[in-house]
Amino acid sequence: MLKEAGIITMIFAYEPLEGGYNVPMRVVGANIPYEWLIYILMLIPLGIFIYGFYNRVQVWKLGQGEQHRNDQAGRRILSWLSYTFGQLRVIRKPLPGWLHLMLFWGFVVLLITTASFASWDKINFPPLTGNYYIGLSWLADVTGFLALIGVLGLAVIRYIMRPDRLNDTKPLDGWLLLLIAVILLGGYVIEGLRLAAQMKLAPDLQRLAYEQSASPIGWYFAGLFKGSSLAQVLFWHRINWWSHMVLAFLFIALVPFTKLWHIFTGMLNYGFRDFDPSACRMVENIEEAEQFGVEKIEELGWKDLMDLDACIRCGRCQENCPAYMTGKTLNPKITLIQAMKKHMDDKAAYLTHQQPEENGELAMTTSSEREEIDPREASLIYDVVTPDVLWACTNCRACVVHCPMFIEHLHKITEMRRNLVMSQGYMPGEAQAAFTNLERNYNPWGVGWACRADWMIDKGVRDLINLVPEDGREFEYLFYTGCAVAFDDRYKKVGEALVRLLHKAGISFACLGNEEQCCGDPARRLGNEYLYQTLAAHNIETFNKYGVKKIICLCPHGYNTIKNEYPQMGGKYEVYHASEILARLIAEGKLTVNHKLNQPVSYHDSCFLGRHNDLYDAPREVLRSVGANLLDIKKQKESGFCCGAGGGRMWLEERPVTGHKRINETRTAQLLEPDPKMIASNCPYCLTMLSDGLKEAQADETVQIMDITEILWQSQ
């Protein structure tokens, strides 16, 4: 006991300081005997951190190799820098985003300044004297205070405001916030005690003014101890200094094992993110493939597994998911990412040999000792992510766009859908019907393929079209009509409008007629990769046969597929959505507006035109040119709400959840809220879904819904 007491006395007891302070010092080394021990003790949390880091990397290595994660080095470095230090994704949600930015930069500056002051104290480098000292000290003081505000603000959001997106808050979340707050606050207490001692020992007032300029927040804390004796101040300075270091080391050690791990995984995600996220992953050599999609967690790519560690459970995906917002079982945060993460952690313990095995098999506990199924026996699709979760997704990409960590939700859903459809033959009956239609007639409507060009005659525009297989004339643009123009009676009018507008503007264009097939989007998004590649291969062969270089699409799904996914199979073309061409023709004066609309219009952003391809302005330019008074919609552009038809769900029945509307009805209500006279769209799927929504809302007789191409044609 005497020995332990002596050690405590040695560390914490006050001993007079000889000579006072001759220079301002942030680290009062003279008051911390055996300070050098801290550099040895630091090896403990660093060792724990490295151990945890190594184990997480071993888990990621269980995943499959991925292509295109080390290309475009310059772009990846720029992505890492801008999203890590600029926090560009994080601050999109202003209040929590800026609070997180303050916390992040507070820690960055404190790390740099702490290392700088320690280096200066030991080796006199860098030379932190005079204004350099004041500047760096002031910066650390202020940014640390901002970090403290940030962590307290985040705590208020999580525990007082309590938004639904944070509905899975765990006890550890609060303890981590408390730990960070105590570390930051402890730093100011230490600084205040140091300055309080400095006040008592300073030989002149000038020296005190020097310190006040260097530490404005610390100076305030120093005032809290002005009534204490020098011995008391130095005693408490020692205690707080050592306790502060212990807590800081605890923070370092906890990083790989807690939510704090996102600090590093997020940065890695910024560097290894998918630069072509709107394209589904390609299945190479599909004819020789023995398995399709993902059935086990370890069959995902290593980046997919890293994604699971990067999730910070902020809930931005959740609050923007149309499936979740309409009561479906899909919650991109909880029933997808977090469910997969838990399964990964449970199963990885065995796959990385961290759990004991007996005779090559798991050393099992009794049923009474374990409540959950053996993770090695759990089915990723049925026990972890259920089929109803997978089929609820509309591929709207809201989860991906709003995730501050660039987590790739859709790739995981698509891979599991592929396994269900192609390996297990498990799919909704409506999906099977769509596949049958695509296989037999090359369109999901199931109308005979030989009728694909009949709409041109029905709408009286055959003479305006260069039907290449019959006419054989040269052309600049191919108008890829898509299945909707060919087979949907409502959308045939939109196809007619575009043909007449292109003809009026003097654009050289052609169509393929019956030689055109479905772009393949419904098949691919529903998980039938083989059928998609069959359709895509035919179209690419046909495009190349007729020397196609530039393509105009009306349907955003065809636009996205041909532009972003056909290059995977060698089909590289200049692809334009009709709104881009029309906006350009108006700007060039080749199309003029003779009849102004002069009506309030709610414009609906198609997910596959907007979030998948960042095309927001061109459709709005067309609408403004015709005199539309575009109304402010609460959910628009990147925050737009899906119509419910994407991801192949156009061909699946949506069963409403008690207490909720269908997705299309929910979106229609949002568009009707500002009291428009017209709803404008740019997608055949959206047009159909919103038309049904208007009927359900009994507003179809008072509010029109039209495609922007139709609107422009009527203005001529």
GINOR-V708717 format. One record per residue. N is the residue number from 1. RES is the residue in three letters. PSI is psi in degrees with one decimal (* if undefined). BURIAL is # if it has 16 or more other C-alpha atoms within 10 Angstrom, else .. Layout:
N	RES	PSI	BURIAL
N	RES	PSI	BURIAL
//
This chain:
1	MET	-40.9	.
2	LEU	-36.9	.
3	LYS	-46.5	.
4	GLU	-40.5	.
5	ALA	-36.9	.
6	GLY	-38.4	.
7	ILE	-45.1	.
8	ILE	-43.0	.
9	THR	-40.5	.
10	MET	-37.2	.
11	ILE	-42.1	#
12	PHE	-20.9	#
13	ALA	150.1	#
14	TYR	133.1	#
15	GLU	134.6	.
16	PRO	140.0	.
17	LEU	127.2	.
18	GLU	130.5	.
19	GLY	-4.0	.
20	GLY	-158.3	.
21	TYR	115.3	#
22	ASN	-25.6	.
23	VAL	150.8	.
24	PRO	132.5	#
25	MET	130.5	#
26	ARG	-43.0	#
27	VAL	114.3	#
28	VAL	76.9	#
29	GLY	-33.0	.
30	ALA	-21.9	.
31	ASN	-3.3	#
32	ILE	87.8	#
33	PRO	147.5	.
34	TYR	35.5	.
35	GLU	-29.4	.
36	TRP	-19.6	.
37	LEU	-27.8	.
38	ILE	-31.3	.
39	TYR	-26.6	.
40	ILE	-45.0	.
41	LEU	-26.7	.
42	MET	-25.2	.
43	LEU	-25.8	.
44	ILE	-57.5	.
45	PRO	-33.1	#
46	LEU	-38.8	.
47	GLY	-42.8	.
48	ILE	-41.2	#
49	PHE	-47.7	#
50	ILE	-40.9	.
51	TYR	-47.6	.
52	GLY	-41.7	#
53	PHE	-45.3	#
54	TYR	-43.7	.
55	ASN	-39.3	#
56	ARG	-38.2	#
57	VAL	-38.5	.
58	GLN	-35.7	.
59	VAL	-45.4	#
60	TRP	-35.2	#
61	LYS	-14.0	#
62	LEU	-25.2	#
63	GLY	169.5	#
64	GLN	158.6	.
65	GLY	149.7	.
66	GLU	145.8	.
67	GLN	159.1	.
68	HIS	37.9	.
69	ARG	-7.8	.
70	ASN	13.6	.
71	ASP	173.9	.
72	GLN	57.0	.
73	ALA	-43.8	.
74	GLY	-44.2	.
75	ARG	-36.8	.
76	ARG	-40.0	#
77	ILE	-43.6	.
78	LEU	-40.6	.
79	SER	-44.7	#
80	TRP	-45.0	#
81	LEU	-47.8	.
82	SER	-39.8	.
83	TYR	-23.7	#
84	THR	-56.6	#
85	PHE	-25.4	.
86	GLY	-16.5	.
87	GLN	41.2	#
88	LEU	-37.3	.
89	ARG	-37.4	#
90	VAL	-43.4	#
91	ILE	0.4	#
92	ARG	-28.4	.
93	LYS	99.6	.
94	PRO	-57.7	.
95	LEU	-61.5	.
96	PRO	-29.8	#
97	GLY	-47.9	#
98	TRP	-32.6	#
99	LEU	-42.4	#
100	HIS	-38.4	#
101	LEU	-43.4	#
102	MET	-43.0	#
103	LEU	-44.8	#
104	PHE	-53.0	#
105	TRP	-29.2	#
106	GLY	-45.9	#
107	PHE	-38.8	#
108	VAL	-48.9	#
109	VAL	-42.0	#
110	LEU	-37.6	#
111	LEU	-46.2	.
112	ILE	-46.5	.
113	THR	-38.6	#
114	THR	-45.4	#
115	ALA	-39.1	.
116	SER	-45.0	#
117	PHE	-37.9	#
118	ALA	-42.0	#
119	SER	-41.9	.
120	TRP	-41.9	#
121	ASP	-34.6	#
122	LYS	-39.6	.
123	ILE	9.5	.
124	ASN	33.0	.
125	PHE	134.7	.
126	PRO	159.2	.
127	PRO	87.1	.
128	LEU	80.6	#
129	THR	166.6	.
130	GLY	-136.2	.
131	ASN	-29.3	.
132	TYR	-43.0	.
133	TYR	-48.4	#
134	ILE	-45.4	#
135	GLY	-49.6	#
136	LEU	-40.9	#
137	SER	-44.0	#
138	TRP	-42.7	#
139	LEU	-44.4	#
140	ALA	-39.7	#
141	ASP	-46.7	#
142	VAL	-47.1	#
143	THR	-33.2	#
144	GLY	-39.3	#
145	PHE	-39.5	#
146	LEU	-38.1	#
147	ALA	-39.5	#
148	LEU	-42.2	#
149	ILE	-40.6	#
150	GLY	-46.9	#
151	VAL	-36.3	#
152	LEU	-38.9	#
153	GLY	-41.9	#
154	LEU	-35.1	#
155	ALA	-39.6	#
156	VAL	-44.3	.
157	ILE	-45.4	.
158	ARG	-38.8	#
159	TYR	-12.8	.
160	ILE	-52.5	.
161	MET	-40.4	.
162	ARG	63.3	.
163	PRO	157.3	.
164	ASP	-31.2	.
165	ARG	-17.9	#
166	LEU	34.6	#
167	ASN	-0.3	.
168	ASP	31.2	.
169	THR	133.0	.
170	LYS	155.0	.
171	PRO	-37.6	.
172	LEU	-29.7	.
173	ASP	-45.2	.
174	GLY	-40.8	.
175	TRP	-36.5	.
176	LEU	-42.3	#
177	LEU	-41.7	.
178	LEU	-42.9	.
179	LEU	-47.0	#
180	ILE	-44.5	#
181	ALA	-42.7	#
182	VAL	-40.0	#
183	ILE	-47.5	#
184	LEU	-46.8	#
185	LEU	-38.9	#
186	GLY	-35.3	#
187	GLY	-41.0	#
188	TYR	-34.4	#
189	VAL	-44.4	#
190	ILE	-45.4	#
191	GLU	-40.4	#
192	GLY	-42.0	#
193	LEU	-40.2	#
194	ARG	-46.5	#
195	LEU	-35.3	#
196	ALA	-41.1	#
197	ALA	-39.7	#
198	GLN	-39.5	#
199	MET	-38.4	#
200	LYS	-22.0	.
201	LEU	-10.1	#
202	ALA	133.8	#
203	PRO	-17.9	.
204	ASP	163.4	.
205	LEU	-27.4	.
206	GLN	-38.5	.
207	ARG	-37.1	#
208	LEU	-40.3	#
209	ALA	-35.9	.
210	TYR	-47.5	.
211	GLU	-37.9	#
212	GLN	-38.1	#
213	SER	-35.5	.
214	ALA	-28.9	#
215	SER	74.2	#
216	PRO	-39.9	.
217	ILE	-43.4	#
218	GLY	-34.4	#
219	TRP	-38.7	#
220	TYR	-44.4	#
221	PHE	-32.5	#
222	ALA	-33.6	#
223	GLY	-21.4	.
224	LEU	-17.3	.
225	PHE	13.6	#
226	LYS	-23.1	#
227	GLY	-4.3	.
228	SER	154.2	.
229	SER	164.2	.
230	LEU	-41.0	#
231	ALA	-41.8	.
232	GLN	-43.6	.
233	VAL	-47.0	#
234	LEU	-35.7	#
235	PHE	-49.7	#
236	TRP	-26.8	#
237	HIS	-44.0	#
238	ARG	-48.0	#
239	ILE	-48.4	.
240	ASN	-33.5	#
241	TRP	-47.9	#
242	TRP	-42.0	#
243	SER	-37.0	.
244	HIS	-42.7	#
245	MET	-38.9	#
246	VAL	-44.8	#
247	LEU	-38.7	#
248	ALA	-41.4	#
249	PHE	-37.9	#
250	LEU	-41.8	#
251	PHE	-47.3	#
252	ILE	-44.2	#
253	ALA	-30.5	#
254	LEU	-19.5	#
255	VAL	-52.8	#
256	PRO	-10.3	#
257	PHE	2.8	.
258	THR	-175.1	.
259	LYS	-22.3	#
260	LEU	-17.5	#
261	TRP	-21.7	#
262	HIS	-19.2	#
263	ILE	-40.4	#
264	PHE	-42.8	.
265	THR	-34.0	#
266	GLY	-43.9	#
267	MET	-40.8	#
268	LEU	-40.2	#
269	ASN	-37.7	#
270	TYR	-33.6	#
271	GLY	-30.5	#
272	PHE	14.3	#
273	ARG	158.9	#
274	ASP	120.9	#
275	PHE	-2.2	.
276	ASP	58.9	.
277	PRO	-13.9	#
278	SER	-8.4	#
279	ALA	131.4	#
280	CYS	154.1	#
281	ARG	143.1	#
282	MET	137.7	.
283	VAL	108.5	.
284	GLU	146.5	.
285	ASN	52.7	.
286	ILE	-29.3	.
287	GLU	-26.5	.
288	GLU	-5.7	.
289	ALA	137.6	.
290	GLU	-20.4	.
291	GLN	147.6	.
292	PHE	137.1	#
293	GLY	-160.8	#
294	VAL	125.5	#
295	GLU	-27.1	#
296	LYS	150.0	#
297	ILE	-35.9	#
298	GLU	-6.6	#
299	GLU	-8.7	#
300	LEU	165.1	#
301	GLY	160.1	#
302	TRP	-32.3	#
303	LYS	-34.5	#
304	ASP	-40.6	#
305	LEU	-37.7	#
306	MET	-34.8	#
307	ASP	-42.5	#
308	LEU	-34.4	#
309	ASP	-25.5	#
310	ALA	-17.6	#
311	CYS	126.8	#
312	ILE	7.7	#
313	ARG	36.8	#
314	CYS	-21.3	#
315	GLY	9.9	#
316	ARG	-33.9	#
317	CYS	-42.8	#
318	GLN	-46.6	#
319	GLU	-8.1	#
320	ASN	3.3	#
321	CYS	119.4	#
322	PRO	-31.1	#
323	ALA	-49.5	#
324	TYR	-41.3	#
325	MET	-14.6	#
326	THR	23.6	#
327	GLY	9.1	#
328	LYS	166.7	#
329	THR	-18.3	#
330	LEU	119.5	#
331	ASN	107.7	#
332	PRO	-24.9	#
333	LYS	-52.5	#
334	ILE	-55.7	#
335	THR	-3.3	#
336	LEU	-77.5	#
337	ILE	-51.8	#
338	GLN	-34.7	#
339	ALA	-41.3	#
340	MET	-37.4	#
341	LYS	-45.6	#
342	LYS	-43.5	.
343	HIS	-40.8	#
344	MET	-46.8	#
345	ASP	-41.6	#
346	ASP	-43.9	.
347	LYS	-35.1	#
348	ALA	-28.4	#
349	ALA	-31.6	#
350	TYR	-38.9	#
351	LEU	-28.3	#
352	THR	10.8	.
353	HIS	34.6	.
354	GLN	-9.7	.
355	GLN	141.4	.
356	PRO	143.7	.
357	GLU	153.2	.
358	GLU	119.9	.
359	ASN	39.8	.
360	GLY	-0.3	.
361	GLU	158.0	.
362	LEU	133.1	.
363	ALA	96.0	.
364	MET	146.9	.
365	THR	169.8	.
366	THR	160.6	.
367	SER	-29.9	.
368	SER	-21.8	.
369	GLU	-18.7	.
370	ARG	136.5	.
371	GLU	-24.3	.
372	GLU	160.4	.
373	ILE	149.7	.
374	ASP	121.1	.
375	PRO	-24.7	#
376	ARG	-21.8	#
377	GLU	-14.7	.
378	ALA	137.6	.
379	SER	125.3	#
380	LEU	-42.1	#
381	ILE	-40.1	#
382	TYR	-35.3	.
383	ASP	-25.6	.
384	VAL	-62.1	#
385	VAL	106.8	#
386	THR	154.7	#
387	PRO	-36.6	#
388	ASP	-28.8	.
389	VAL	-45.0	#
390	LEU	-42.9	#
391	TRP	-12.0	#
392	ALA	-16.6	#
393	CYS	134.5	#
394	THR	3.7	#
395	ASN	28.6	#
396	CYS	-18.7	#
397	ARG	13.0	#
398	ALA	-38.0	#
399	CYS	-43.6	#
400	VAL	-44.6	#
401	VAL	-37.1	#
402	HIS	-9.9	#
403	CYS	122.5	#
404	PRO	-12.9	#
405	MET	1.7	#
406	PHE	37.6	#
407	ILE	137.8	#
408	GLU	81.1	#
409	HIS	-44.0	#
410	LEU	-38.1	#
411	HIS	-40.2	#
412	LYS	-42.0	#
413	ILE	-44.9	#
414	THR	-43.1	#
415	GLU	-40.0	#
416	MET	-34.4	#
417	ARG	-41.5	#
418	ARG	-41.4	#
419	ASN	-42.4	#
420	LEU	-45.4	#
421	VAL	-49.6	#
422	MET	-28.4	#
423	SER	-34.1	.
424	GLN	-14.9	.
425	GLY	26.0	.
426	TYR	119.7	.
427	MET	158.4	#
428	PRO	149.4	#
429	GLY	-35.3	.
430	GLU	-34.6	.
431	ALA	-41.3	#
432	GLN	-40.0	#
433	ALA	-41.9	#
434	ALA	-42.8	#
435	PHE	-42.8	#
436	THR	-43.5	#
437	ASN	-41.3	#
438	LEU	-38.5	#
439	GLU	-38.5	#
440	ARG	-40.6	.
441	ASN	4.9	#
442	TYR	25.4	#
443	ASN	147.1	#
444	PRO	-15.0	#
445	TRP	-25.3	#
446	GLY	7.7	#
447	VAL	145.6	#
448	GLY	133.3	.
449	TRP	-27.3	#
450	ALA	-10.3	.
451	CYS	7.5	.
452	ARG	-29.9	#
453	ALA	0.0	#
454	ASP	-27.3	.
455	TRP	-29.3	#
456	MET	-39.7	#
457	ILE	-42.4	.
458	ASP	-38.1	.
459	LYS	4.5	.
460	GLY	29.4	.
461	VAL	10.9	#
462	ARG	-38.8	#
463	ASP	-16.4	.
464	LEU	-4.5	#
465	ILE	134.7	#
466	ASN	94.9	#
467	LEU	97.8	#
468	VAL	-48.1	#
469	PRO	-27.1	.
470	GLU	-42.3	.
471	ASP	-38.5	.
472	GLY	13.4	.
473	ARG	155.6	.
474	GLU	157.6	.
475	PHE	160.9	#
476	GLU	-44.8	.
477	TYR	141.8	#
478	LEU	124.8	#
479	PHE	100.7	#
480	TYR	105.3	#
481	THR	-36.6	#
482	GLY	166.7	#
483	CYS	-35.0	#
484	ALA	-45.8	#
485	VAL	-36.9	#
486	ALA	-35.3	#
487	PHE	-13.4	#
488	ASP	116.5	.
489	ASP	-39.8	.
490	ARG	-41.7	.
491	TYR	-11.9	#
492	LYS	-33.6	#
493	LYS	-35.8	#
494	VAL	-41.9	#
495	GLY	-42.3	#
496	GLU	-45.4	#
497	ALA	-43.4	#
498	LEU	-43.0	#
499	VAL	-45.9	#
500	ARG	-36.2	#
501	LEU	-43.8	#
502	LEU	-40.8	#
503	HIS	-42.2	.
504	LYS	-36.6	.
505	ALA	-3.7	#
506	GLY	27.8	.
507	ILE	132.6	#
508	SER	107.7	#
509	PHE	164.9	#
510	ALA	166.3	#
511	CYS	160.1	#
512	LEU	-14.3	#
513	GLY	-130.7	#
514	ASN	-11.8	.
515	GLU	-8.7	#
516	GLU	142.6	#
517	GLN	169.1	#
518	CYS	142.8	#
519	CYS	-23.4	#
520	GLY	-5.3	#
521	ASP	-48.7	#
522	PRO	-41.1	#
523	ALA	-46.4	#
524	ARG	-44.7	#
525	ARG	-26.0	#
526	LEU	-2.6	#
527	GLY	-1.4	#
528	ASN	79.9	#
529	GLU	-37.2	#
530	TYR	-45.8	#
531	LEU	-40.4	#
532	TYR	-49.5	#
533	GLN	-32.2	#
534	THR	-47.8	.
535	LEU	-43.8	#
536	ALA	-42.0	#
537	ALA	-41.3	#
538	HIS	-47.2	.
539	ASN	-43.1	#
540	ILE	-43.8	#
541	GLU	-41.8	.
542	THR	-44.0	#
543	PHE	-46.9	#
544	ASN	-34.4	.
545	LYS	-39.4	.
546	TYR	11.7	.
547	GLY	35.3	.
548	VAL	131.6	#
549	LYS	-39.1	#
550	LYS	138.9	#
551	ILE	135.9	#
552	ILE	129.4	#
553	CYS	141.1	#
554	LEU	-38.7	#
555	CYS	124.5	#
556	PRO	-27.2	#
557	HIS	-43.1	#
558	GLY	-40.2	#
559	TYR	-49.2	#
560	ASN	-41.9	#
561	THR	-49.3	#
562	ILE	-37.1	#
563	LYS	-45.2	#
564	ASN	-23.3	#
565	GLU	-31.2	#
566	TYR	-32.6	#
567	PRO	-24.7	.
568	GLN	-24.6	.
569	MET	17.5	.
570	GLY	1.0	.
571	GLY	88.7	#
572	LYS	116.5	#
573	TYR	164.6	#
574	GLU	115.8	.
575	VAL	131.1	#
576	TYR	141.3	#
577	HIS	150.7	#
578	ALA	-37.4	#
579	SER	-34.8	#
580	GLU	-45.6	#
581	ILE	-45.2	#
582	LEU	-42.7	#
583	ALA	-38.8	#
584	ARG	-41.6	#
585	LEU	-36.6	#
586	ILE	-45.2	#
587	ALA	-34.0	.
588	GLU	-4.3	.
589	GLY	9.2	.
590	LYS	-18.3	.
591	LEU	129.8	#
592	THR	154.9	#
593	VAL	120.9	#
594	ASN	-22.4	.
595	HIS	107.7	.
596	LYS	143.3	#
597	LEU	-48.8	#
598	ASN	49.4	.
599	GLN	150.5	.
600	PRO	128.7	#
601	VAL	132.6	#
602	SER	119.4	#
603	TYR	130.5	#
604	HIS	121.3	#
605	ASP	121.1	#
606	SER	136.5	#
607	CYS	-41.3	#
608	PHE	-15.4	#
609	LEU	-38.4	#
610	GLY	-83.3	#
611	ARG	-31.2	#
612	HIS	-26.7	#
613	ASN	8.5	#
614	ASP	34.6	.
615	LEU	92.8	#
616	TYR	-31.7	#
617	ASP	-42.6	.
618	ALA	-49.0	#
619	PRO	-37.9	#
620	ARG	-34.9	#
621	GLU	-40.5	#
622	VAL	-45.4	#
623	LEU	-39.9	#
624	ARG	-34.5	#
625	SER	-26.8	#
626	VAL	7.8	#
627	GLY	19.0	#
628	ALA	135.3	#
629	ASN	93.5	#
630	LEU	122.4	#
631	LEU	154.1	#
632	ASP	114.5	.
633	ILE	134.8	#
634	LYS	-42.4	.
635	LYS	102.4	#
636	GLN	169.2	#
637	LYS	-127.0	#
638	GLU	-26.4	#
639	SER	12.2	#
640	GLY	154.3	#
641	PHE	133.6	#
642	CYS	151.9	#
643	CYS	-18.0	#
644	GLY	1.1	#
645	ALA	-10.4	#
646	GLY	171.0	#
647	GLY	26.2	#
648	GLY	-0.1	#
649	ARG	-7.6	#
650	MET	-29.2	#
651	TRP	6.0	#
652	LEU	146.4	#
653	GLU	130.5	.
654	GLU	118.9	.
655	ARG	115.8	.
656	PRO	148.9	.
657	VAL	139.0	.
658	THR	129.5	.
659	GLY	-1.8	.
660	HIS	153.5	.
661	LYS	163.9	#
662	ARG	163.4	#
663	ILE	-45.7	#
664	ASN	-35.1	#
665	GLU	-38.2	#
666	THR	-44.8	#
667	ARG	-40.5	#
668	THR	-42.4	#
669	ALA	-38.4	#
670	GLN	-41.4	#
671	LEU	-29.0	#
672	LEU	-16.8	#
673	GLU	-42.7	.
674	PRO	11.5	.
675	ASP	61.8	.
676	PRO	164.3	#
677	LYS	-15.3	.
678	MET	145.2	#
679	ILE	128.8	#
680	ALA	140.0	#
681	SER	174.7	#
682	ASN	17.4	#
683	CYS	136.0	#
684	PRO	-37.5	#
685	TYR	-46.7	#
686	CYS	-40.4	#
687	LEU	-43.1	#
688	THR	-48.0	#
689	MET	-41.0	#
690	LEU	-31.5	#
691	SER	-43.6	#
692	ASP	-37.2	#
693	GLY	-39.3	#
694	LEU	-39.9	#
695	LYS	-42.6	.
696	GLU	-34.5	.
697	ALA	-0.5	.
698	GLN	39.6	.
699	ALA	6.4	.
700	ASP	-18.5	#
701	GLU	-16.3	.
702	THR	-21.9	.
703	VAL	123.8	#
704	GLN	153.6	.
705	ILE	126.2	#
706	MET	153.7	#
707	ASP	147.4	#
708	ILE	-28.4	#
709	THR	-42.0	#
710	GLU	-44.4	#
711	ILE	-43.7	#
712	LEU	-41.7	#
713	TRP	-40.0	#
714	GLN	-20.2	.
715	SER	-6.9	.
716	GLN	*	.
//
